Every structure is written in structure tokens, then in C-alpha cells.
Amino acid sequence: MNKLWKLGRFFAIGSLVAGSATLTGGATVEEQLAEINKLPAAERQRRLEEGAKKEGSVLVYSNQGLDTIRAYTEGFRKRYPSVKIDASRLQGNKGLETILLEHRVGKLQADVVGVDFDFIRELLEGGVLARYESPEKKNYPAAFWDKEGRWYANDYTLVVIGYNSSLVKPGEAPKSYSDLLNPKWKNDVSIDIEPEQAVFAWLFEWGEEKTAEYLKALMRNGTVPRRGHTLQVQLLCSGETKIAVEVYPARVAQMKHEKGCPIDMVFPNPTPGSIGSHAGIAKSAKHPYAAALYLDYILSAEGAAVLAKAGSLPARKGAKAAWEEVSGLEEKGIRMLLLGHDKVPQVKEKGYKLMEEIIVRKQIR
């Protein structure tokens, strides 16, 4: 009991230290960034670049895919060669725990932190992120930035039904989730071990009882759990699997056009998705100017183009995805159900419980 009390007190003190981090001259990260935002646009940019050059580097923790992280890193280096950038990929619960632990003990290494849509609430409650008003936010729908400036999202994700077009004729391909329960697809369907975007959307659309019944029926039809959305697209490409319940449309299009894979996709109604990576500047950032420069960069038109080329779906107004199949979806009549951190708490606990019980532990009777 005494050890637990001491550990809790240690974390609490660490959190206070991290949350009140100051820079040279006593100004906090938030105060420094607020001050520079008072300048006219051209002067503001000049001061940011000068400050970043003096700082010399920026460290990024990102939950995004390796292709996207590499593309951002390369693009930022070309644009700001005097600023060394080091980006590390941290994913899921493990990544979140690393960030929170480093923050609590006052040793958060990253200047910029990015997490999945369903973990941003924990960063906000932990006081990890500083307020920063990026001038790029005007180019994004209001759902893609925090009104207090603590996080920004520049992409969104969708999940669709994918299929091997050599093994499944387009006219016979499933058109909806209910079609996947057809006995003719028994043992020919794969699903991610944690298909949270689909399950969360089903909970909103159908309710808990129907979602549980559907998942059980899906598993009774021989659906095979696989870890990794990219892996499932690769298995579709090789013909090892005929159909996948929940894969990323941009990845399907990329493999189809760049690798010549015989794969295609169906957009169900609604098509589940989420607001993408939520990135913000750490309150304890050691390189706040470089951090602001990096955040502005990934939100810029150039950043959106880099994002699209890497295979993601940019949320910036006017930006286009790299492939026609995944561009202008609203204009094509695709009904998307995008979840943000405001909606996730309503279904997160129920969703992960259903996934664990039904998909992982196979309690399907």
C-alpha cells in the first residue's frame, strides 16, 4: 500500500513538472507560441524558421503508417534542411502508455505527439498537449481541429469490404455486410482482430444487441481473424483470402494500381471511418518553434499532397486522394460515418468487449 502511494505521488509530481515546462526566459511553450502568433503572417513564418534553425531539431511520435511517416520526414527535410527531424512510430495502447508515462515523470522526449482518434481524450485529460493556433486550420472542417488548439487532424480513414476480383466476380461480390453471412462465403472471409472502426459504426447504426448478433453470425460462417489491415489486403492480392470485412480503401486502390493486384472494393452503407491521427505540440516540447513548423507543414497543401501520395485520405479542403476510386466520395453518394473522439467514448468500451469476446475468444453461441 505504501509503495503504491509513493508511486502515485511520484507520477503526480512528474505530471505537474511536465505540465508547467518553461523555456528560456521563463515562458511556457504555450506562451511562446501565442506570442509568435501575434505577428503578421510573413514575419511570423520568418521568426518560426529562425527559431527552428537555432533549435536545430524536432522529435515526433506518430501513430501513422511507416509510409506516411517517411514521406513527411523526407518532405520536411527538403523544405527545412537546417532542422534535423527524427520521427518514431508509436501505436495503439502501448504507444499511448509510453507517451503518458514519459509525460508523468517529466521526461517526454517528443516535441510533437500523434495518436489514434480513440486515444486523444487520454492525452487531453493527462494535460500532455499545448495550445497552438495553426494558421492552416482554416483549410479544414471544424471536426478536424480542437477549438482550443491542442490537436489537429489532417486525414481520415475509411474501411470497406475488399475482395479478390479474380476469385469473386464483380457481379457476385457482396454489396453489404449482411451479404457476408451467405453460406457460399464460408471460410473465405477475413477480419482484423480489432476491427474497431467497423464495430464502433455498427454500434452507432445498429445498437449493441444487433452488432453482437452480427459478429457471432460472421464468426460462425468461418470468418478468419487476422492481425493487420495491410496484411489482409496482401492476402486478398495473393488469393489466399477471397473477401475481407474491413480494409482501407486507399490501400486497396494502391495495391490494385501500383502492384497490379486483382482486388476491388465495395463501399457499404454506411461506410465506417474515423477522423485520423490527432497530432499536437507537447507542453514540454524542447523545440517549440520546430514543432510548430512541423505541425504547420503537415497541415499545409504540400503536406496534404505528401499524405495522398503515401496512400492516405487527406481531409484538407480541395485536396484529392491519389486514386479516383477514393476521391470525391460524398459527390458519389457514399454515406460515411466518421467517428471522432467526441463520439468514441459512447461505444469504445462496448466495442472492445465485443471484439475480445467474439472475435478473439470466439464466444459465438
Beta strands, then each sheet from edge to edge (+ up, - down):
strand 1: 57-62
strand 2: 84-89
strand 3: 112-115
strand 4: 155-158
strand 5: 160-164
strand 6: 189-192
strand 7: 224-226
strand 8: 243-247
strand 9: 263-266
strand 10: 271-275
strand 11: 278-281
strand 12: 313-314
strand 13: 336-339
sheet 1: 2+ 1+ 3+ 11-
sheet 2: 12+ 4- 10+ 13+
sheet 3: 7+ 6+ 8+ 5- 9+
end
